[in-house]
Amino acid sequence: MSGRVSRTVIVAVVGFIAAALAVLGAGPAYAHGFSSTVYADISSGDENHVRTALELEYDLFVVSAADYEDDDPLFQAGTAAFDDGDTAAQAAALNGHRRTALDYVTERFSVTSGGDSCTPSQVGDVTMGAREGVPYARLLLDWACPAGADAHEVRSGLFPDAEDYVKGTKTIVTYDLDGRTGSAALDAGNPSFSTGQSWYERFREFFVLGAEHLLTGIDHILFLLALIAGSRRLREIVLAATSFTLAHSVTFMLAALGLVDVPAAVVEPVIALSIAVVAGWHLWRLWRRGDHATDLETTGRGHFSLDRAGWIRLGIVFCFGLVHGLGFAGALGIDEAWSWTLLWSLLVFNVGIETVQLAIIGVVFPLLIVLRRAYPRVGLWATGAIAAGVSIMGLVWFFQRLFAS
């Protein structure tokens, strides 16, 4: 490789190592960070009763219910148990202060029947579980509802932005109620749903949920940027994106329908490693073949076909796409029996993901092409910097998630 390319890559790597080290000390790999997800399973109970099983992120639940007051008994007991990683102590902290915990939930989560409020009561003790390596508290509530209504409405305002602990909390609801089954996604812009809602309203929610999931999933965006940076022709990025899409669509559907179950402790580190490998592949190509490296070769008729390295790259992307699909399904967190409604909801969620993915490619890739052609040296700096930064971030997250699991 030319000296110019070598210097470009080295400078880019050094600069992004400094940035990555700053991020490495920022917090644990599984911290809830800027958002959280609540899971609600709703079903019919005895006559005129509704049963809800709520799963809430444990540490967020504790600090929110105690309003982050150091002298609050729930805060003291709950945070100590969280730091120790003792799930029995975590459950005991919430059960020992069940009135505080219950009041927080029922003030922000409600069920109504025909416009009239249902009255909640707690069933049993709070229990502990985990989702994607994060401790979750499970709370069972029984709601006594007025008789006569043929539809129920559920409203969730848990962990709102105004509390300043997280931003953009979503509540994923699965229900078997009023003779209807399905799923719904609630957030600040769409805080409620009714079992009588139309099919297109439910599908719109899942389209938006899929789009927002990719936009807020920085690891998936970085993987996509690594694919873009490593592609010099439109056909390259189309083939790579198609391979990724096909792979993650397969495992996403299988996992979301409960046919495949891989622990998050395995999925999350591999997703991080995939980011580093795909970005590192581009750096290796630059090092070996210079800025004109490509995975396409010209045939005698002027058409393009994949060379051996191109097929290897597609295979790597496809394999890692399978793992990313498991990550998408884990984030959705739906747990219900098979139905055509569920299948279409999952497909619409996936369409939301793909729409944002294509939009990112449609914006970033043409800009890089124009930059490479108009200013080759600047374009080289840009792709080298993107690949180096993405690769290092992937490695940072890989070790964080590996040791956190």
C-alpha positions as CSV (number, residue, x, y, z in Angstrom):
1,M,0.0,0.0,0.0
2,S,1.2,3.5,-0.7
3,G,2.7,5.6,2.1
4,R,-0.2,8.0,1.8
5,V,-2.7,5.2,2.6
6,S,-0.6,3.9,5.4
7,R,-0.4,7.3,7.1
8,T,-4.1,7.9,6.6
9,V,-5.0,4.6,8.3
10,I,-2.5,5.0,11.1
11,V,-3.7,8.6,12.0
12,A,-7.3,7.5,11.9
13,V,-6.6,4.5,14.2
14,V,-4.7,6.6,16.7
15,G,-7.4,9.2,16.8
16,F,-10.2,6.8,17.3
17,I,-8.3,4.8,19.9
18,A,-8.4,7.9,22.1
19,A,-12.1,8.3,21.5
20,A,-12.8,4.6,22.2
21,L,-10.9,4.7,25.5
22,A,-13.0,7.5,26.7
23,V,-16.1,5.5,25.9
24,L,-14.7,2.4,27.6
25,G,-14.8,4.1,30.9
26,A,-18.2,5.6,30.5
27,G,-20.2,2.7,31.9
28,P,-21.1,-1.0,31.8
29,A,-22.0,-2.6,28.5
30,Y,-25.5,-3.5,29.7
31,A,-26.5,-0.2,31.4
32,H,-29.9,0.9,30.3
33,G,-28.4,4.2,29.2
34,F,-30.9,6.5,27.5
35,S,-33.9,4.3,27.1
36,S,-35.8,1.4,28.7
37,T,-38.4,-1.1,27.7
38,V,-41.3,-2.3,29.9
39,Y,-43.0,-5.6,29.0
40,A,-46.7,-6.2,29.8
41,D,-48.6,-9.4,29.3
42,I,-52.3,-8.9,29.6
43,S,-55.0,-11.6,29.8
44,S,-58.5,-12.2,31.0
45,G,-58.9,-13.3,34.6
46,D,-62.1,-14.3,36.4
47,E,-65.3,-12.6,35.5
48,N,-64.8,-8.8,35.1
49,H,-61.2,-9.1,36.0
50,V,-58.0,-8.5,34.0
51,R,-54.6,-9.9,34.9
52,T,-51.4,-8.1,34.0
53,A,-47.8,-9.3,34.3
54,L,-45.4,-6.4,34.2
55,E,-41.6,-6.6,33.8
56,L,-39.7,-3.5,34.6
57,E,-35.9,-2.8,34.6
58,Y,-34.9,-3.3,38.2
59,D,-32.4,-0.5,38.9
60,L,-34.6,2.0,37.0
61,F,-37.7,0.8,38.9
62,V,-35.9,1.3,42.3
63,V,-34.6,4.8,41.6
64,S,-37.8,6.0,40.0
65,A,-40.1,4.6,42.8
66,A,-37.8,6.1,45.4
67,D,-37.4,9.3,43.4
68,Y,-33.6,8.9,43.8
69,E,-33.7,9.9,47.5
70,D,-30.6,8.6,49.3
71,D,-32.5,8.3,52.6
72,D,-35.4,6.4,51.1
73,P,-35.5,2.8,52.5
74,L,-36.3,1.3,49.1
75,F,-33.5,3.2,47.4
76,Q,-31.0,2.1,50.1
77,A,-32.0,-1.6,50.0
78,G,-32.6,-1.7,46.3
79,T,-29.4,-0.2,45.1
80,A,-27.3,-2.2,47.6
81,A,-28.9,-5.4,46.3
82,F,-28.3,-4.3,42.7
83,D,-24.6,-3.6,43.3
84,D,-24.2,-7.0,44.9
85,G,-25.9,-8.7,42.0
86,D,-28.1,-10.7,44.5
87,T,-31.4,-11.4,42.8
88,A,-33.0,-12.7,46.1
89,A,-32.0,-9.5,47.9
90,Q,-33.4,-7.5,44.9
91,A,-36.8,-9.1,45.1
92,A,-36.7,-8.8,48.9
93,A,-36.1,-5.0,48.6
94,L,-39.1,-4.5,46.4
95,N,-41.3,-6.8,48.5
96,G,-40.2,-5.2,51.7
97,H,-41.4,-1.8,50.3
98,R,-44.3,-3.0,48.1
99,R,-46.5,-0.1,48.8
100,T,-43.9,2.4,47.4
101,A,-43.3,0.1,44.4
102,L,-47.0,-0.6,43.8
103,D,-48.0,3.1,44.1
104,Y,-45.4,4.1,41.5
105,V,-46.7,1.5,39.0
106,T,-50.4,2.1,39.4
107,E,-50.0,5.8,39.2
108,R,-48.5,5.4,35.7
109,F,-50.1,2.2,34.4
110,S,-53.8,1.8,34.2
111,V,-56.6,-0.4,32.7
112,T,-60.1,0.9,31.9
113,S,-63.3,-0.9,30.8
114,G,-65.8,1.1,28.8
115,G,-64.1,4.3,29.9
116,D,-64.4,3.4,33.6
117,S,-61.3,2.7,35.7
118,C,-60.4,-0.8,36.9
119,T,-59.1,-1.2,40.4
120,P,-55.7,-2.8,40.8
121,S,-54.4,-5.2,43.5
122,Q,-51.1,-7.0,43.7
123,V,-51.0,-10.8,43.3
124,G,-48.1,-12.5,45.1
125,D,-44.6,-11.2,45.5
126,V,-42.3,-9.4,43.1
127,T,-40.0,-11.9,41.4
128,M,-36.7,-11.3,39.5
129,G,-35.6,-12.3,36.0
130,A,-33.4,-10.9,33.3
131,R,-33.7,-9.6,29.7
132,E,-30.6,-9.2,27.5
133,G,-28.5,-9.5,30.6
134,V,-30.3,-6.8,32.5
135,P,-32.1,-7.5,35.8
136,Y,-35.9,-7.2,35.5
137,A,-38.6,-7.2,38.2
138,R,-41.9,-9.0,37.5
139,L,-45.0,-7.7,39.1
140,L,-48.5,-9.4,38.9
141,L,-51.6,-7.2,39.1
142,D,-55.3,-8.1,39.2
143,W,-57.7,-5.4,37.9
144,A,-61.3,-5.5,39.0
145,C,-63.3,-3.9,36.2
146,P,-66.9,-2.6,35.8
147,A,-69.1,-5.1,34.0
148,G,-70.6,-4.8,30.5
149,A,-67.8,-3.4,28.3
150,D,-66.7,-5.3,25.2
151,A,-63.2,-3.6,25.0
152,H,-60.5,-2.6,27.5
153,E,-58.0,0.2,27.2
154,V,-54.5,0.0,28.6
155,R,-52.4,3.1,29.2
156,S,-48.7,3.3,30.2
157,G,-46.7,6.3,31.3
158,L,-44.0,4.3,33.2
159,F,-40.5,5.9,33.4
160,P,-41.5,9.1,31.6
161,D,-38.9,11.6,30.2
162,A,-39.9,14.1,32.9
163,E,-38.3,11.9,35.5
164,D,-34.9,12.6,33.8
165,Y,-33.6,9.0,34.4
166,V,-34.1,7.7,30.8
167,K,-35.6,9.0,27.6
168,G,-38.1,7.4,25.2
169,T,-39.4,4.5,27.3
170,K,-41.5,1.9,25.4
171,T,-44.0,-0.5,26.8
172,I,-44.4,-3.7,24.7
173,V,-47.8,-5.2,25.3
174,T,-49.0,-8.7,24.4
175,Y,-52.6,-9.5,25.1
176,D,-55.2,-12.2,25.0
177,L,-58.3,-10.3,26.1
178,D,-61.9,-9.7,25.0
179,G,-61.6,-12.6,22.5
180,R,-58.7,-10.8,20.7
181,T,-55.0,-11.5,20.7
182,G,-52.1,-9.4,19.5
183,S,-49.4,-7.0,20.5
184,A,-49.0,-3.2,20.8
185,A,-46.1,-0.8,21.3
186,L,-46.7,2.2,23.6
187,D,-44.6,5.3,24.2
188,A,-45.0,9.0,25.0
189,G,-46.5,9.7,21.6
190,N,-48.8,6.7,21.7
191,P,-49.4,6.0,25.4
192,S,-52.5,3.8,25.1
193,F,-54.2,1.1,23.1
194,S,-57.7,-0.5,23.1
195,T,-58.5,-4.2,22.3
196,G,-61.0,-2.7,19.9
197,Q,-58.3,-0.8,17.8
198,S,-58.1,-1.4,14.1
199,W,-55.5,-3.6,12.5
200,Y,-53.8,-0.7,10.7
201,E,-53.3,1.2,13.9
202,R,-51.5,-1.7,15.5
203,F,-49.3,-2.3,12.4
204,R,-48.4,1.4,12.3
205,E,-47.2,1.1,15.9
206,F,-44.9,-1.8,15.0
207,F,-43.5,0.0,11.9
208,V,-42.6,3.0,14.0
209,L,-41.1,0.7,16.7
210,G,-38.9,-1.1,14.1
211,A,-37.7,2.2,12.6
212,E,-37.0,3.7,16.0
213,H,-35.2,0.5,17.2
214,L,-32.7,0.7,14.4
215,L,-32.2,4.5,14.8
216,T,-31.6,4.1,18.5
217,G,-29.5,0.9,18.2
218,I,-26.0,2.4,17.7
219,D,-24.4,-1.0,17.4
220,H,-26.6,-1.9,14.4
221,I,-26.0,1.5,12.8
222,L,-22.2,1.1,13.2
223,F,-22.4,-2.3,11.5
224,L,-24.2,-0.7,8.6
225,L,-21.6,2.1,8.4
226,A,-18.9,-0.5,8.3
227,L,-20.6,-2.1,5.3
228,I,-21.0,1.2,3.6
229,A,-17.4,2.3,4.2
230,G,-16.2,-1.1,2.8
231,S,-18.1,-0.8,-0.4
232,R,-16.9,1.2,-3.4
233,R,-19.6,0.4,-5.9
234,L,-23.4,0.4,-5.6
235,R,-23.5,-3.3,-6.4
236,E,-21.2,-4.0,-3.5
237,I,-23.4,-2.3,-0.9
238,V,-26.6,-3.7,-2.4
239,L,-25.2,-7.3,-2.2
240,A,-23.9,-6.8,1.3
241,A,-27.1,-5.1,2.6
242,T,-29.3,-7.8,0.9
243,S,-27.2,-10.6,2.5
244,F,-27.5,-8.9,5.9
245,T,-31.3,-8.3,5.5
246,L,-32.0,-11.9,4.4
247,A,-30.0,-13.3,7.3
248,H,-31.4,-11.2,10.1
249,S,-34.9,-11.5,8.8
250,V,-34.7,-15.3,9.1
251,T,-33.4,-15.4,12.7
252,F,-35.6,-12.4,13.8
253,M,-38.8,-14.2,12.8
254,L,-37.6,-17.6,14.3
255,A,-36.6,-16.0,17.6
256,A,-39.6,-13.7,17.9
257,L,-41.9,-16.7,17.3
258,G,-40.1,-18.6,20.0
259,L,-38.6,-21.2,17.7
260,V,-35.0,-20.2,18.4
261,D,-33.7,-19.1,21.8
262,V,-30.1,-18.0,22.2
263,P,-29.0,-16.2,25.4
264,A,-28.3,-12.5,25.2
265,A,-24.9,-13.2,26.9
266,V,-23.9,-14.9,23.6
267,V,-25.8,-12.7,21.1
268,E,-24.6,-9.3,22.4
269,P,-20.8,-9.9,22.4
270,V,-21.0,-11.5,19.0
271,I,-22.9,-8.5,17.6
272,A,-20.2,-6.3,18.9
273,L,-17.5,-8.5,17.4
274,S,-19.3,-8.5,14.1
275,I,-18.9,-4.7,14.0
276,A,-15.2,-4.9,14.6
277,V,-14.7,-7.7,12.0
278,V,-16.6,-6.1,9.2
279,A,-14.9,-2.7,9.7
280,G,-11.5,-4.4,10.1
281,W,-12.0,-6.2,6.8
282,H,-12.1,-2.8,5.0
283,L,-8.9,-1.7,6.8
284,W,-7.2,-4.9,5.8
285,R,-8.2,-4.4,2.2
286,L,-6.8,-0.9,2.3
287,W,-3.6,-2.1,3.7
288,R,-3.2,-4.9,1.2
289,R,-4.5,-3.3,-2.0
290,G,-4.8,0.4,-1.6
291,D,-7.7,2.8,-2.1
292,H,-8.8,1.0,-5.3
293,A,-9.6,-2.3,-3.5
294,T,-12.9,-3.8,-4.4
295,D,-14.6,-7.1,-4.0
296,L,-15.9,-6.9,-7.6
297,E,-14.0,-7.9,-10.7
298,T,-14.7,-7.0,-14.3
299,T,-15.6,-9.7,-16.8
300,G,-14.9,-9.6,-20.5
301,R,-18.2,-8.0,-21.3
302,G,-17.7,-5.2,-18.8
303,H,-20.0,-6.7,-16.2
304,F,-19.1,-7.2,-12.6
305,S,-18.9,-10.4,-10.5
306,L,-17.7,-11.2,-7.0
307,D,-14.1,-12.3,-6.6
308,R,-13.1,-14.8,-3.9
309,A,-12.7,-12.1,-1.3
310,G,-16.1,-10.7,-2.2
311,W,-17.8,-14.1,-1.6
312,I,-15.9,-14.4,1.8
313,R,-17.1,-10.9,2.8
314,L,-20.7,-11.8,1.9
315,G,-20.5,-15.0,3.9
316,I,-19.2,-13.1,6.9
317,V,-21.9,-10.5,6.6
318,F,-24.6,-13.2,6.3
319,C,-23.4,-15.1,9.3
320,F,-23.3,-12.0,11.4
321,G,-26.7,-11.0,10.1
322,L,-28.1,-14.1,11.6
323,V,-26.8,-13.0,15.0
324,H,-28.2,-9.4,14.6
325,G,-31.6,-10.9,13.9
326,L,-31.5,-12.5,17.3
327,G,-30.7,-9.1,18.8
328,F,-33.7,-7.5,17.0
329,A,-36.0,-10.2,18.4
330,G,-34.6,-9.8,21.9
331,A,-35.3,-6.1,21.8
332,L,-38.9,-6.7,20.8
333,G,-39.5,-9.1,23.6
334,I,-42.8,-10.5,22.5
335,D,-43.8,-13.8,24.1
336,E,-47.2,-15.1,22.9
337,A,-48.7,-18.0,21.0
338,W,-48.5,-18.1,17.2
339,S,-51.1,-16.2,15.3
340,W,-51.4,-14.5,11.8
341,T,-51.8,-11.2,13.6
342,L,-48.5,-11.8,15.4
343,L,-46.7,-12.8,12.2
344,W,-47.9,-9.6,10.4
345,S,-46.9,-7.5,13.4
346,L,-43.4,-9.0,13.2
347,L,-43.2,-8.4,9.5
348,V,-44.2,-4.8,9.8
349,F,-41.6,-4.3,12.6
350,N,-39.0,-5.7,10.2
351,V,-40.2,-3.4,7.4
352,G,-39.6,-0.5,9.8
353,I,-36.0,-1.7,10.4
354,E,-35.4,-2.1,6.7
355,T,-36.8,1.3,5.8
356,V,-34.4,3.1,8.1
357,Q,-31.5,0.9,6.9
358,L,-32.2,1.8,3.2
359,A,-32.5,5.4,4.1
360,I,-29.1,5.4,5.8
361,I,-27.5,3.7,2.8
362,G,-29.3,6.1,0.5
363,V,-27.9,9.2,2.3
364,V,-24.4,8.1,3.3
365,F,-23.3,6.0,0.4
366,P,-23.8,8.6,-2.4
367,L,-22.0,11.2,-0.2
368,L,-19.0,8.9,0.1
369,I,-19.0,8.2,-3.6
370,V,-19.1,11.9,-4.5
371,L,-16.4,12.6,-1.9
372,R,-14.1,9.8,-3.3
373,R,-14.4,11.0,-6.9
374,A,-14.2,14.8,-6.2
375,Y,-11.5,14.6,-3.5
376,P,-9.9,11.2,-3.5
377,R,-7.5,11.9,-0.6
378,V,-10.3,13.3,1.6
379,G,-12.5,10.3,0.7
380,L,-9.7,8.0,1.7
381,W,-9.4,9.8,5.0
382,A,-13.2,9.6,5.5
383,T,-13.6,5.8,4.8
384,G,-10.4,5.0,6.8
385,A,-11.6,7.0,9.8
386,I,-15.1,5.5,9.7
387,A,-13.7,1.9,9.5
388,A,-11.1,2.4,12.1
389,G,-13.5,4.1,14.6
390,V,-16.2,1.5,14.0
391,S,-13.8,-1.4,14.4
392,I,-12.4,-0.1,17.7
393,M,-15.8,0.6,19.1
394,G,-16.8,-2.9,18.2
395,L,-13.9,-4.3,20.1
396,V,-14.6,-2.1,23.1
397,W,-18.2,-3.3,23.3
398,F,-17.1,-6.9,22.7
399,F,-14.9,-7.0,25.7
400,Q,-17.4,-5.0,27.8
401,R,-20.2,-7.4,27.0
402,L,-18.1,-10.5,27.2
403,F,-16.9,-9.7,30.8
404,A,-20.3,-8.3,31.8
405,S,-21.9,-11.6,30.8
